[in-house]
């Protein structure tokens, strides 16, 4: 048992320096062991976070159990209910995405999140990805440590300190410490892929090769080392491709990207996507991106998967969050307060030597036919043409907030203020996206 506790003692200095430490606490065996160990470290800012996926009739009972266990250990407790968005994905993937979004929503720069993934989870991941035809990065399994995007371009740390231990070792620990945990009845439903691997395939493998679980986890670790080496080369390619933070997301130089071989392009794309904490693209998505690279300059193709989107514009390749249809209803805005526009966009104002008068306005979106005259322009033009001249990305042109005073268009996002509205001692606008 001392060996298991040592896994956490080794990262204790990092945990003590964190702004706050969160532990994903389902109430099951694995997370119960992890929380019990963390409690012994007596961290000053430790919180157990229980995610209620609202899928089981026992969900309330599990939440109450987790609250009681946390209280008994002297650990702060927080429970978050989530709603799953399937969008063509399996239930397991949707639950995982919702879970990490919930964690990220309460985390900030410098925080640390710990989850109780163990050697069995690693072995299942390797088998699962192998039968799905994953490449080297996928077969490397789940990393012991990675960055976690928590909004505003900030990152926190995700740690998995139990990856080197089997579920049997965790069970022995729990029993020796007389811990109690809950059992999720859905874990026995083998129509879920991971449950099938855990309940049917893994026991069969271990009946022939008793160390199969640990050896598969070891193989994933070796593959992760090889992947790390390749990523060092990809990091050089990434730097040479002139990465640039955009209003939304990031872009690379298409000219440089196209100078690489096809296999090198694919590896760089996987590296780039992983760097921005998105779900990695499948082989099919990579083929679609390859076609996108060859598209005409005036084309507007898009490749989407999960919450990620790849587009091209003005000889740049863009990696973006997936932007869904937004609410285009008019919104009242007092310039003294930030306005939340949805999907991470906000509108704010700051004092300036010259600008728009502070006051109450209405925010609208393009409907077609708008005209205005930006400051320093001699005449008015169609808004559509102006957005082209200002090189606003096509996917943002229907999202940029149009500022109205009554029925008069007075400003277009933070691109310009209309000439008739500029005065001394006014305000300038900031249209911002708070994301990774």
The 8 nearest C-alpha neighbors of each residue, nearest first, counted from 0:
[[1, 2, 3, 172, 4, 168, 171, 175],
 [0, 2, 4, 3, 5, 6, 172, 8],
 [3, 1, 5, 0, 4, 6, 164, 7],
 [2, 4, 5, 0, 1, 6, 164, 161],
 [3, 5, 1, 6, 2, 7, 36, 8],
 [6, 4, 8, 2, 7, 3, 9, 1],
 [7, 5, 4, 3, 9, 8, 160, 2],
 [6, 8, 9, 5, 10, 4, 11, 160],
 [7, 9, 5, 11, 10, 6, 4, 40],
 [10, 8, 7, 6, 11, 5, 12, 13],
 [9, 11, 7, 13, 8, 12, 14, 6],
 [10, 12, 8, 14, 13, 9, 7, 15],
 [13, 11, 15, 14, 10, 16, 9, 8],
 [12, 14, 16, 11, 10, 15, 17, 111],
 [15, 13, 11, 17, 12, 16, 10, 20],
 [14, 16, 12, 13, 17, 11, 42, 43],
 [15, 17, 13, 14, 12, 18, 109, 19],
 [18, 16, 14, 19, 110, 15, 109, 111],
 [19, 17, 110, 109, 16, 20, 44, 111],
 [18, 20, 110, 44, 17, 45, 111, 21],
 [21, 19, 45, 111, 112, 44, 110, 46],
 [22, 20, 112, 46, 47, 45, 111, 113],
 [23, 21, 113, 47, 112, 24, 48, 114],
 [22, 24, 48, 114, 47, 49, 113, 25],
 [23, 25, 49, 30, 48, 26, 47, 22],
 [26, 24, 27, 49, 30, 23, 50, 65],
 [25, 27, 65, 24, 180, 181, 31, 30],
 [28, 26, 181, 180, 25, 29, 30, 31],
 [27, 29, 31, 180, 30, 32, 26, 170],
 [28, 30, 32, 31, 115, 27, 33, 169],
 [29, 31, 33, 115, 24, 32, 28, 27],
 [32, 30, 34, 28, 33, 29, 26, 27],
 [33, 31, 35, 29, 30, 34, 173, 36],
 [32, 34, 30, 36, 31, 35, 115, 37],
 [33, 35, 37, 31, 36, 32, 30, 38],
 [36, 34, 32, 38, 33, 37, 31, 39],
 [35, 37, 33, 39, 34, 38, 32, 4],
 [36, 38, 34, 40, 39, 35, 33, 41],
 [37, 39, 35, 40, 41, 36, 34, 72],
 [40, 38, 41, 36, 37, 35, 42, 72],
 [39, 41, 37, 38, 42, 36, 11, 8],
 [42, 40, 39, 38, 43, 37, 45, 44],
 [41, 43, 40, 44, 45, 15, 38, 37],
 [44, 42, 45, 41, 15, 19, 20, 40],
 [45, 43, 19, 42, 20, 46, 18, 75],
 [44, 46, 20, 42, 21, 43, 74, 19],
 [47, 45, 75, 21, 76, 74, 48, 20],
 [46, 48, 76, 22, 24, 21, 75, 77],
 [49, 47, 77, 23, 24, 78, 22, 76],
 [48, 50, 78, 24, 25, 23, 77, 79],
 [51, 49, 79, 80, 78, 52, 98, 48],
 [50, 52, 80, 53, 79, 81, 49, 58],
 [51, 53, 81, 54, 80, 50, 82, 94],
 [54, 52, 51, 55, 58, 80, 81, 82],
 [53, 55, 52, 56, 58, 51, 57, 82],
 [56, 54, 57, 58, 53, 52, 185, 183],
 [55, 57, 58, 54, 59, 53, 60, 61],
 [58, 56, 55, 60, 59, 61, 183, 54],
 [57, 59, 61, 55, 60, 56, 62, 53],
 [60, 58, 62, 61, 57, 63, 56, 51],
 [59, 61, 63, 57, 62, 58, 64, 56],
 [62, 60, 64, 58, 59, 63, 65, 57],
 [63, 61, 59, 65, 64, 60, 58, 66],
 [62, 64, 66, 60, 65, 61, 67, 59],
 [63, 65, 61, 67, 62, 66, 60, 68],
 [66, 64, 62, 68, 63, 67, 26, 69],
 [67, 65, 63, 69, 64, 68, 70, 62],
 [66, 68, 70, 64, 65, 69, 71, 63],
 [69, 67, 71, 65, 70, 66, 64, 72],
 [70, 68, 74, 72, 66, 67, 71, 65],
 [69, 71, 73, 67, 72, 68, 74, 66],
 [72, 70, 68, 69, 73, 67, 74, 66],
 [73, 71, 69, 70, 74, 68, 38, 35],
 [72, 74, 70, 71, 69, 75, 38, 68],
 [73, 75, 69, 72, 70, 46, 45, 76],
 [76, 74, 46, 47, 45, 69, 73, 77],
 [77, 75, 47, 46, 48, 69, 66, 74],
 [76, 78, 48, 47, 49, 79, 75, 46],
 [77, 79, 49, 48, 50, 80, 76, 51],
 [78, 80, 50, 51, 49, 81, 77, 101],
 [81, 79, 51, 50, 52, 78, 53, 82],
 [82, 80, 52, 51, 79, 83, 97, 53],
 [83, 81, 52, 84, 80, 97, 53, 94],
 [82, 84, 93, 85, 94, 97, 81, 52],
 [83, 85, 86, 93, 82, 97, 94, 88],
 [84, 86, 88, 93, 87, 83, 89, 90],
 [87, 85, 88, 84, 305, 93, 89, 83],
 [86, 88, 85, 89, 84, 305, 93, 90],
 [89, 87, 85, 86, 93, 92, 90, 305],
 [88, 90, 92, 91, 93, 85, 87, 86],
 [89, 91, 93, 92, 94, 88, 85, 83],
 [90, 92, 94, 89, 93, 95, 191, 88],
 [93, 91, 95, 89, 94, 90, 96, 88],
 [94, 92, 90, 96, 95, 91, 85, 83],
 [95, 93, 97, 91, 92, 96, 98, 90],
 [94, 96, 98, 92, 93, 97, 91, 99],
 [95, 97, 93, 99, 98, 94, 100, 92],
 [98, 96, 100, 94, 95, 99, 101, 93],
 [97, 99, 95, 101, 96, 100, 94, 102],
 [98, 100, 102, 101, 96, 97, 103, 95],
 [101, 99, 103, 97, 102, 98, 104, 96],
 [102, 100, 104, 98, 99, 103, 97, 105],
 [101, 103, 99, 104, 100, 105, 98, 106],
 [102, 104, 149, 100, 106, 101, 105, 99],
 [103, 105, 101, 102, 106, 100, 149, 150],
 [106, 104, 103, 102, 107, 101, 149, 100],
 [107, 105, 103, 104, 149, 110, 102, 108],
 [108, 106, 110, 149, 109, 155, 105, 153],
 [107, 109, 155, 154, 153, 110, 106, 149],
 [108, 110, 155, 18, 17, 107, 111, 154],
 [111, 109, 19, 155, 18, 17, 108, 107],
 [110, 112, 156, 20, 155, 157, 21, 17],
 [111, 113, 21, 157, 22, 20, 158, 156],
 [114, 112, 22, 158, 159, 157, 21, 23],
 [115, 113, 23, 159, 116, 22, 158, 112],
 [114, 116, 30, 29, 161, 33, 159, 117],
 [117, 115, 162, 120, 114, 159, 161, 118],
 [116, 118, 162, 161, 120, 119, 164, 165],
 [119, 117, 162, 165, 121, 164, 120, 163],
 [118, 120, 122, 121, 117, 165, 212, 123],
 [121, 119, 123, 117, 118, 122, 116, 124],
 [120, 122, 118, 124, 119, 216, 123, 140],
 [121, 123, 216, 215, 119, 125, 124, 120],
 [124, 122, 120, 126, 125, 121, 127, 119],
 [123, 125, 127, 121, 122, 126, 140, 128],
 [124, 126, 122, 138, 128, 123, 127, 140],
 [127, 125, 129, 123, 124, 128, 130, 122],
 [128, 126, 124, 129, 125, 130, 123, 131],
 [127, 129, 131, 133, 125, 130, 126, 124],
 [128, 130, 126, 132, 131, 127, 133, 125],
 [129, 131, 132, 128, 127, 126, 133, 125],
 [132, 130, 128, 129, 133, 127, 126, 134],
 [133, 131, 129, 130, 128, 134, 282, 137],
 [134, 132, 128, 137, 129, 131, 138, 135],
 [135, 133, 137, 136, 138, 132, 129, 128],
 [134, 136, 138, 137, 139, 226, 222, 133],
 [137, 135, 139, 138, 134, 226, 223, 140],
 [136, 138, 133, 139, 134, 135, 140, 128],
 [137, 139, 135, 140, 125, 136, 128, 134],
 [140, 138, 223, 219, 222, 136, 137, 135],
 [141, 139, 138, 125, 219, 137, 124, 121],
 [140, 142, 121, 143, 139, 124, 137, 219],
 [143, 141, 144, 140, 145, 159, 139, 223],
 [144, 142, 159, 158, 160, 141, 162, 145],
 [143, 145, 158, 142, 157, 159, 156, 146],
 [146, 144, 157, 156, 147, 142, 158, 143],
 [145, 147, 156, 155, 157, 154, 148, 144],
 [146, 148, 155, 154, 156, 157, 149, 145],
 [149, 147, 154, 150, 435, 153, 155, 276],
 [148, 150, 103, 154, 153, 107, 106, 147],
 [151, 149, 434, 152, 435, 153, 148, 433],
 [150, 152, 433, 434, 153, 435, 149, 432],
 [151, 153, 435, 150, 434, 154, 148, 433],
 [154, 152, 108, 151, 150, 149, 148, 155],
 [155, 153, 148, 108, 147, 149, 146, 152],
 [154, 156, 147, 110, 108, 109, 146, 111],
 [157, 155, 111, 146, 147, 145, 112, 110],
 [156, 158, 112, 145, 144, 113, 111, 146],
 [157, 159, 144, 113, 143, 160, 112, 156],
 [160, 158, 143, 114, 161, 113, 116, 115],
 [159, 161, 162, 6, 158, 7, 143, 115],
 [162, 160, 117, 163, 164, 159, 115, 116],
 [163, 161, 117, 118, 164, 116, 160, 159],
 [162, 164, 161, 118, 117, 165, 160, 216],
 [165, 163, 118, 162, 161, 117, 168, 166],
 [166, 164, 118, 168, 167, 119, 117, 169],
 [165, 167, 169, 168, 170, 119, 117, 164],
 [168, 166, 170, 165, 169, 171, 164, 172],
 [169, 167, 171, 165, 166, 170, 172, 164],
 [168, 170, 166, 172, 167, 171, 173, 165],
 [171, 169, 167, 173, 172, 168, 166, 174],
 [172, 170, 168, 174, 169, 173, 175, 167],
 [171, 173, 169, 175, 170, 174, 0, 176],
 [174, 172, 170, 178, 176, 171, 175, 177],
 [173, 175, 177, 171, 176, 172, 170, 178],
 [174, 176, 172, 177, 173, 171, 178, 170],
 [175, 177, 173, 174, 178, 172, 171, 35],
 [178, 176, 174, 175, 173, 179, 172, 171],
 [177, 179, 173, 176, 174, 180, 31, 175],
 [180, 178, 177, 181, 173, 31, 28, 174],
 [179, 181, 27, 28, 26, 31, 178, 182],
 [182, 180, 27, 26, 183, 61, 28, 179],
 [181, 183, 27, 184, 180, 28, 186, 26],
 [184, 182, 185, 186, 181, 27, 187, 57],
 [183, 185, 186, 187, 182, 188, 55, 57],
 [184, 186, 188, 187, 183, 55, 194, 189],
 [187, 185, 184, 188, 183, 194, 189, 182],
 [186, 188, 185, 184, 189, 194, 198, 183],
 [189, 187, 185, 190, 186, 191, 194, 184],
 [188, 190, 195, 194, 191, 187, 192, 198],
 [189, 191, 188, 192, 195, 194, 193, 187],
 [192, 190, 189, 194, 193, 188, 195, 91],
 [193, 191, 195, 194, 190, 196, 189, 127],
 [192, 194, 196, 195, 191, 197, 123, 127],
 [193, 195, 197, 189, 191, 196, 192, 198],
 [196, 194, 189, 192, 193, 198, 199, 197],
 [195, 197, 200, 193, 194, 199, 198, 201],
 [198, 196, 194, 201, 195, 199, 193, 200],
 [197, 199, 195, 194, 196, 200, 201, 202],
 [200, 198, 195, 196, 201, 197, 202, 203],
 [201, 199, 196, 203, 202, 197, 198, 204],
 [200, 202, 204, 203, 197, 196, 199, 205],
 [203, 201, 205, 204, 200, 199, 206, 198],
 [204, 202, 206, 200, 201, 205, 199, 207],
 [205, 203, 201, 202, 206, 207, 208, 200],
 [204, 206, 209, 208, 202, 207, 203, 211],
 [205, 207, 203, 204, 208, 209, 202, 201],
 [206, 208, 205, 204, 209, 203, 211, 202],
 [207, 209, 205, 211, 210, 206, 204, 203],
 [210, 208, 205, 211, 206, 207, 204, 212],
 [209, 211, 213, 208, 212, 214, 205, 215],
 [212, 210, 214, 208, 205, 209, 213, 215],
 [213, 211, 215, 214, 210, 122, 119, 216],
 [212, 214, 216, 210, 215, 211, 217, 118],
 [215, 213, 217, 211, 216, 212, 210, 218],
 [214, 216, 218, 122, 217, 212, 213, 211],
 [215, 217, 122, 219, 213, 214, 121, 218],
 [216, 218, 214, 220, 215, 219, 213, 221],
 [219, 217, 215, 221, 220, 216, 214, 222],
 [220, 218, 139, 222, 216, 217, 221, 140],
 [219, 221, 223, 217, 218, 222, 139, 216],
 [222, 220, 218, 224, 223, 219, 217, 225],
 [221, 223, 139, 219, 225, 224, 220, 226],
 [222, 224, 139, 226, 220, 221, 225, 227],
 [223, 225, 227, 221, 222, 226, 220, 228],
 [226, 224, 222, 228, 227, 223, 229, 221],
 [225, 227, 223, 229, 224, 228, 136, 230],
 [226, 228, 230, 224, 225, 229, 223, 231],
 [227, 229, 225, 231, 230, 226, 224, 232],
 [230, 228, 226, 232, 231, 227, 233, 225],
 [229, 231, 233, 227, 232, 228, 234, 226],
 [230, 232, 234, 228, 229, 233, 227, 235],
 [233, 231, 230, 235, 229, 234, 236, 228],
 [234, 232, 230, 236, 235, 267, 231, 237],
 [233, 235, 237, 231, 232, 236, 230, 238],
 [236, 234, 238, 232, 233, 237, 239, 231],
 [237, 235, 233, 239, 234, 238, 240, 232],
 [236, 238, 234, 240, 235, 239, 233, 267],
 [237, 239, 235, 240, 236, 241, 234, 242],
 [240, 238, 236, 241, 237, 235, 255, 242],
 [239, 241, 237, 252, 255, 238, 251, 242],
 [242, 240, 239, 251, 238, 252, 243, 237],
 [243, 241, 251, 250, 240, 238, 237, 244],
 [244, 242, 250, 249, 245, 241, 251, 252],
 [243, 245, 249, 248, 250, 242, 246, 247],
 [246, 244, 249, 247, 248, 243, 250, 317],
 [245, 247, 248, 432, 244, 431, 249, 430],
 [248, 246, 245, 432, 319, 249, 244, 434],
 [249, 247, 319, 245, 318, 244, 246, 320],
 [248, 250, 244, 245, 318, 243, 317, 247],
 [249, 251, 317, 316, 243, 242, 315, 318],
 [252, 250, 242, 316, 315, 240, 241, 253],
 [251, 253, 315, 240, 254, 255, 241, 256],
 [254, 252, 256, 315, 314, 255, 316, 257],
 [253, 255, 257, 252, 256, 258, 314, 315],
 [256, 254, 258, 240, 257, 253, 252, 259],
 [255, 257, 253, 258, 254, 259, 240, 252],
 [256, 258, 254, 259, 255, 253, 260, 264],
 [257, 259, 255, 256, 254, 260, 253, 264],
 [260, 258, 257, 256, 263, 264, 261, 255],
 [259, 261, 263, 262, 264, 258, 257, 265],
 [260, 262, 264, 263, 265, 259, 289, 257],
 [263, 261, 265, 264, 260, 266, 259, 267],
 [262, 264, 260, 266, 265, 261, 259, 267],
 [265, 263, 261, 267, 262, 266, 259, 260],
 [266, 264, 268, 262, 267, 263, 269, 261],
 [265, 267, 263, 269, 268, 264, 270, 262],
 [266, 268, 270, 264, 233, 265, 269, 271],
 [269, 267, 271, 265, 270, 266, 272, 264],
 [270, 268, 266, 272, 271, 267, 273, 279],
 [269, 271, 267, 273, 268, 272, 274, 266],
 [272, 270, 274, 268, 273, 269, 267, 275],
 [271, 273, 269, 275, 274, 270, 277, 268],
 [274, 272, 276, 270, 275, 271, 277, 269],
 [275, 273, 271, 272, 276, 270, 277, 269],
 [274, 276, 272, 273, 277, 271, 435, 148],
 [277, 275, 273, 274, 272, 148, 147, 278],
 [276, 278, 272, 275, 273, 279, 307, 306],
 [277, 279, 305, 280, 276, 273, 272, 307],
 [278, 280, 277, 269, 272, 273, 281, 137],
 [281, 279, 284, 285, 278, 282, 269, 304],
 [280, 282, 284, 283, 285, 279, 133, 304],
 [283, 281, 285, 284, 286, 280, 133, 287],
 [284, 282, 286, 281, 285, 287, 280, 288],
 [283, 285, 287, 281, 286, 282, 280, 288],
 [286, 284, 288, 282, 287, 283, 289, 281],
 [287, 285, 289, 283, 284, 288, 282, 290],
 [286, 288, 284, 290, 289, 285, 291, 283],
 [289, 287, 291, 285, 290, 286, 284, 292],
 [288, 290, 286, 292, 287, 291, 285, 293],
 [291, 289, 287, 293, 288, 292, 294, 286],
 [290, 292, 288, 294, 293, 289, 300, 287],
 [293, 291, 289, 290, 294, 288, 311, 253],
 [292, 294, 290, 291, 295, 289, 288, 296],
 [295, 293, 291, 292, 298, 290, 296, 300],
 [294, 296, 298, 297, 293, 292, 299, 291],
 [295, 297, 298, 294, 313, 312, 314, 299],
 [296, 298, 295, 299, 312, 294, 313, 311],
 [299, 297, 295, 296, 300, 294, 311, 312],
 [298, 300, 297, 301, 311, 310, 312, 393],
 [301, 299, 298, 291, 310, 302, 311, 294],
 [300, 302, 310, 309, 303, 299, 308, 291],
 [301, 303, 309, 308, 288, 287, 310, 284],
 [304, 302, 308, 307, 301, 309, 305, 321],
 [303, 305, 307, 306, 308, 280, 302, 284],
 [304, 306, 307, 278, 303, 321, 277, 88],
 [305, 307, 321, 320, 304, 308, 277, 303],
 [308, 306, 320, 321, 304, 305, 303, 319],
 [307, 309, 303, 319, 321, 302, 320, 318],
 [310, 308, 318, 302, 317, 301, 319, 303],
 [311, 309, 301, 317, 316, 300, 308, 318],
 [312, 310, 316, 315, 317, 314, 299, 313],
 [311, 313, 315, 314, 316, 310, 392, 296],
 [314, 312, 315, 311, 296, 316, 390, 297],
 [315, 313, 253, 312, 252, 316, 311, 254],
 [314, 316, 252, 253, 312, 251, 313, 311],
 [315, 317, 311, 250, 251, 253, 310, 252],
 [318, 316, 250, 310, 309, 249, 311, 319],
 [319, 317, 309, 249, 248, 308, 250, 310],
 [320, 318, 248, 308, 307, 317, 309, 321],
 [319, 321, 307, 306, 308, 322, 248, 318],
 [320, 322, 307, 306, 308, 319, 323, 303],
 [323, 321, 320, 324, 342, 319, 308, 325],
 [322, 324, 325, 321, 342, 320, 326, 306],
 [325, 323, 322, 326, 327, 398, 342, 397],
 [326, 324, 327, 323, 341, 398, 342, 322],
 [325, 327, 328, 324, 341, 340, 329, 398],
 [326, 328, 325, 364, 329, 363, 398, 365],
 [327, 329, 326, 330, 363, 364, 362, 325],
 [330, 328, 363, 362, 361, 327, 331, 364],
 [329, 331, 362, 361, 332, 328, 363, 360],
 [332, 330, 361, 360, 362, 329, 333, 359],
 [333, 331, 360, 361, 359, 334, 330, 338],
 [332, 334, 359, 335, 358, 336, 360, 331],
 [333, 335, 336, 358, 357, 348, 332, 359],
 [334, 336, 333, 348, 337, 357, 358, 347],
 [335, 337, 334, 333, 338, 347, 332, 348],
 [338, 336, 347, 346, 339, 345, 335, 334],
 [337, 339, 346, 345, 340, 336, 347, 332],
 [338, 340, 345, 341, 344, 337, 346, 343],
 [341, 339, 344, 345, 338, 342, 346, 343],
 [340, 342, 343, 344, 339, 325, 345, 326],
 [343, 341, 344, 340, 322, 325, 432, 323],
 [342, 344, 433, 432, 341, 434, 345, 340],
 [345, 343, 432, 340, 431, 341, 342, 433],
 [346, 344, 339, 431, 340, 338, 430, 432],
 [345, 347, 430, 338, 337, 429, 431, 339],
 [348, 346, 337, 429, 428, 338, 345, 430],
 [349, 347, 428, 427, 429, 334, 426, 350],
 [348, 350, 426, 427, 351, 428, 347, 429],
 [349, 351, 426, 425, 427, 348, 352, 424],
 [352, 350, 426, 353, 425, 424, 427, 354],
 [353, 351, 424, 423, 425, 354, 350, 426],
 [354, 352, 423, 425, 424, 351, 422, 421],
 [353, 355, 425, 426, 421, 422, 427, 351],
 [354, 356, 425, 426, 421, 420, 422, 357],
 [355, 357, 425, 426, 358, 354, 422, 420],
 [358, 356, 334, 426, 355, 425, 359, 335],
 [359, 357, 334, 333, 356, 360, 335, 332],
 [358, 360, 333, 332, 334, 361, 357, 331],
 [361, 359, 332, 404, 403, 331, 333, 402],
 [362, 360, 331, 403, 330, 332, 402, 363],
 [361, 363, 402, 330, 329, 401, 400, 403],
 [362, 364, 329, 401, 400, 361, 402, 330],
 [365, 363, 401, 400, 327, 397, 366, 398],
 [366, 364, 397, 367, 363, 401, 369, 398],
 [365, 367, 364, 368, 369, 397, 363, 327],
 [368, 366, 365, 369, 383, 382, 381, 370],
 [367, 369, 370, 381, 366, 382, 383, 365],
 [370, 368, 382, 367, 381, 371, 365, 366],
 [371, 369, 381, 382, 380, 379, 368, 372],
 [370, 372, 379, 380, 373, 417, 382, 381],
 [373, 371, 379, 417, 378, 418, 376, 380],
 [374, 372, 417, 418, 376, 416, 415, 375],
 [373, 375, 418, 417, 376, 416, 372, 415],
 [374, 376, 373, 377, 418, 372, 417, 378],
 [377, 375, 374, 373, 378, 372, 418, 379],
 [376, 378, 375, 379, 372, 374, 373, 418],
 [379, 377, 376, 372, 380, 371, 373, 375],
 [378, 380, 372, 371, 370, 381, 377, 373],
 [381, 379, 370, 371, 382, 372, 378, 385],
 [380, 382, 370, 383, 384, 369, 385, 371],
 [381, 383, 385, 370, 384, 369, 386, 380],
 [382, 384, 386, 381, 385, 387, 369, 367],
 [385, 383, 387, 382, 381, 386, 388, 380],
 [384, 386, 388, 382, 387, 383, 389, 381],
 [387, 385, 389, 383, 388, 384, 391, 390],
 [386, 388, 390, 384, 385, 389, 391, 383],
 [389, 387, 385, 390, 386, 384, 391, 383],
 [388, 390, 386, 387, 391, 385, 414, 384],
 [391, 389, 387, 388, 386, 392, 393, 385],
 [390, 392, 389, 386, 393, 387, 396, 395],
 [391, 393, 395, 394, 390, 396, 312, 387],
 [394, 392, 396, 395, 391, 299, 397, 312],
 [393, 395, 392, 396, 397, 398, 322, 391],
 [396, 394, 398, 393, 392, 397, 399, 391],
 [395, 397, 393, 398, 399, 394, 391, 392],
 [396, 398, 395, 365, 399, 364, 394, 393],
 [399, 397, 395, 396, 400, 364, 394, 325],
 [398, 400, 396, 412, 397, 395, 401, 364],
 [401, 399, 412, 364, 362, 363, 398, 411],
 [400, 402, 411, 363, 362, 364, 412, 410],
 [403, 401, 362, 410, 409, 361, 408, 411],
 [404, 402, 408, 361, 407, 409, 360, 405],
 [403, 405, 360, 407, 406, 361, 409, 408],
 [404, 406, 407, 403, 361, 360, 408, 402],
 [405, 407, 404, 403, 408, 361, 409, 402],
 [406, 408, 404, 403, 405, 409, 402, 371],
 [407, 409, 403, 402, 410, 404, 406, 401],
 [410, 408, 417, 403, 402, 407, 416, 420],
 [411, 409, 416, 402, 417, 415, 408, 401],
 [412, 410, 401, 415, 414, 402, 413, 400],
 [413, 411, 400, 414, 399, 430, 401, 410],
 [412, 414, 428, 429, 430, 415, 411, 427],
 [415, 413, 412, 411, 416, 389, 410, 428],
 [416, 414, 411, 413, 373, 410, 417, 374],
 [417, 415, 410, 373, 409, 374, 418, 411],
 [416, 418, 373, 409, 374, 372, 410, 420],
 [417, 419, 374, 373, 420, 421, 372, 416],
 [418, 420, 417, 421, 374, 409, 372, 416],
 [421, 419, 418, 417, 355, 409, 422, 416],
 [422, 420, 354, 355, 418, 419, 353, 416],
 [423, 421, 353, 354, 425, 355, 420, 424],
 [422, 424, 353, 425, 352, 354, 421, 351],
 [425, 423, 352, 353, 351, 422, 354, 426],
 [424, 426, 354, 356, 355, 353, 423, 351],
 [425, 427, 350, 354, 355, 351, 349, 348],
 [428, 426, 349, 354, 348, 351, 350, 355],
 [429, 427, 348, 413, 347, 349, 430, 426],
 [428, 430, 347, 413, 346, 348, 431, 427],
 [431, 429, 346, 413, 412, 345, 428, 347],
 [432, 430, 345, 344, 429, 433, 346, 246],
 [431, 433, 344, 343, 434, 247, 345, 246],
 [434, 432, 151, 343, 150, 344, 431, 152],
 [433, 435, 150, 151, 152, 432, 343, 247],
 [434, 152, 150, 148, 151, 275, 248, 153]]
